[in-house]
Amino acid sequence: MIMVNPTSSQQKFLSEILFSQMPMGLAIFDQNLKLQRFNSTWAEIVGQLSPIQPDPAAGDQFLPALLPEGETTLIPLFKQVINGASVVHHETLRLEGRGMTCYWDVTLVPLMEEKGDLTIIWGLIDITKRVLAQKELEQRVEARSQELQALLAIYRQVVSLETDPFLDLILKQLQVVVDYTAAAIMTVDEEQLVIQAFRGPTREKAVTGRRIPLEDMPDWKEIIESRQPVTIKDIPGNSGGRPAFSRLLNDHFENICADTRAWMGVPLVAPGGVIGILNLFHNQSNYYMSYHADLALAFAHHVAVALESERSYEQVRQLATLTERDRLARSLHDRLAQ
């Protein structure tokens, strides 16, 4: 094979195409933080915060002047590269300017020129919408969790606390945070899982109360042991050398897999350990992503605390009932003995 080295003019032409067509923002600075060149995407992103518009024809445009608010956040990253770092990456850099707040994914790469001069290539992606959406979802999780705590406080004021309506409310609140086609709450009872509540196309009474041996469902066992969510993105295509997950779900959830394509299991972790699993089913393959797991895990934490509090309340109520019965029995015995 004959290798042909491109001429300097060809290299420049190829560089121009790469620089202009790259979907991310790209800019080049020298070691004095002077702007050398940039593409339109970079100019559009930086222009949202900069008091001056990037312009290579202006001559002396330095980074501190372009982004004065970046003195304590962005410029230290450049200094790391100048001081010898090979690659510097910050995936959620927060910057302000012109009354706005933006979040950027920043990558800085050093490049040594033939003359020995250092230049810095800045790759830039605006992730503001994604970060704000994540923050909004987290706020919704917190709001729903507070509502659950408030609901539990109200239920405690009732003489007889019924678990089923409370669990139904939890599942309804969950769908606001993480969407699902069907969902179930299961609690741990030794080596079994008990379906305590279900919401979905299958008849609730047909599945609630069922006991499932943990040895039948290795995915659920993994959740309990790792205390981390487990996701199966495509149930029909899942085998992995184990019994078909869809068949086992159908056995325990009345043919739920006829419409289910994705599943996520989330541990209910209380101070004393894992007390159950939150199951989410969806009819769309590859629906549940890592951020869904983070949201569901945060929600599940508050659910576990609420369930544990409810258990403690029920134990206290039962103890009080037994104590009262014992007192009445002794009182009756004393009367009969007189």
Order of alpha helices (4+ residues) and beta strands (2+ residues): alpha-beta-beta-alpha-alpha-alpha-beta-beta-beta-alpha-alpha-beta-beta-alpha-beta-alpha-beta-alpha-beta-beta-alpha
